[in-house]
Amino acid sequence: MAPEVMAGAGLILLISVAVASLAAWLPRRKPYKSDSPPESVDPNRHEKQMSTLLSNLAAVLKVMDSDGILQWTARTARELVDAPYAHAALLRGSRHGTSAEAGLDAYPTWWHPKIQRLVLWSSNTHEVLRDEEVLEGIEGLVAIPIISPEGQGIGALIVGGNTVGVQEEHTLSQVAEQAAQALDLAERNAPGGRDPVSGLPGETSLTRVLDREFLQNNTMTLFVAKPRRPQDYNRVYGPGAWDALLARISLDLEEKFRWVFWQGHGLAVLKRGSSRTRQTAVRLRQTIAALTSDFAAPIDVSVGFVTIKPEEAGGPNIALLEAASEAASEAASRPENIFGGPITELSETLRDRKPRIQEEQTVLTLIKAAEVRDPYLGFHMKDVSQLSTSIGYQMSLPETEIDLLAVGALLHDIGKIGIPDSILRKPGRLDREEYEIIRSHPELGARILEEAGLSAATPAVKHHHERFDGGGYPDGLAGDEIPLPARIVCAADTFSTMIHDKPYRPKIARSAALEEILHNSGTQFDPDVTAALAEVLRRVDEQPASNTS
């Protein structure tokens, strides 16, 4: 049993023992049941108060955990009825939480016997109870039960002071009812709070739900759906567009899957058991595809899943999330874009991914070196990589080829870190000797990649200055002799260079740059690549108006 769960269970036991032992010297007179007539409620005043309540409640349901809801409940109760003291308590299974709000220097906490007694009695009887005795300067207490949608008493809201009349009691009952719904939702699906962007439960909620399910001896399967290159979607629709899209489709997913969680730029889905896991993964991919089928930018996800039994869940649950995330990355290279299984069977495959993770770190290190050497150089390589990737998708290249294309394009000019500043940043024309030095950067970049263990991506680096008609360098290759990644990078590199300022010439308009590339299609550039580039740019240029409409 997890330490925090043992502590929670021990606390509940301690509370129960304390209440029983203190019962002998508690005041003999029990709190009496309130019989305030509901027909005396002022509807106009009630409507104004409920408007304030629901306005505050919207944020609670979206992002708060149980402790935050209790705090909100106590604070809202005080504000709505102008009471000096309010206390909200949750007693549900092994979960216990309280929050007190008071405008006093000293006030009773949960550990005061009378507070405990009122909470327990009101929760168990489902009745509004009153106690008129003065408690630490507070004249009279009212306890409102907090009852779950299933009809279970899960705590109580206590308000102190002489301001709680008929109208106030009715208002507080509404507060308790709304708090009960929020607490029930949080305890079942989002015990660790919700992500403020999507409204979905976050990773903390996921780990707490797993803790709860493992304590109940349930075998669990965790799915992670990762988008393929969300930066391409953001490039079409603008920064943060992918996160906004996931936020919009999250409600649809919650209707189809019991537990859906926000996980970085993707989604995590949790289900009990180990049956029909692949069917669930297929359904998850199909659901996301259907919800995004009308978008111009293609949306696709890879889904990884991991099944784990309670006896195998010895480590932190965040490790399970990392395993499912790595399975989703592995799925991107599989024909169905799905990969997973029992955690014991996946261990070896996931260990084999470590070298690829190390390759990613190597790429990041090289890019950082380029940015330190020349900030524009780092920007340019990233820009060419994004455009090259979009061209690759437009040409329907396999995912594995697009991965190599992205790396090759990202590092196509890495050899320039060995070119002197006097040549690299020269504002005028290069002389013959300087031109020969600058022409050496593709081969220098290829050697850097080979020494860094990235030889699979070297064709795009070494040959991105070859011409389709054979007049390029370093090897004078022509047509299909030029590796396709290099032909793609050649067009993307030229376009990016023309639309940005350079030391030796100003930028030109995007339309003029594209016209120049199309004019040289078949001589300098591969015609198939230039056609794909034109289509990518057409979609990008047309998308803002379409997106607005």
Disulfide bonds with the S-S distance in Angstrom:
none
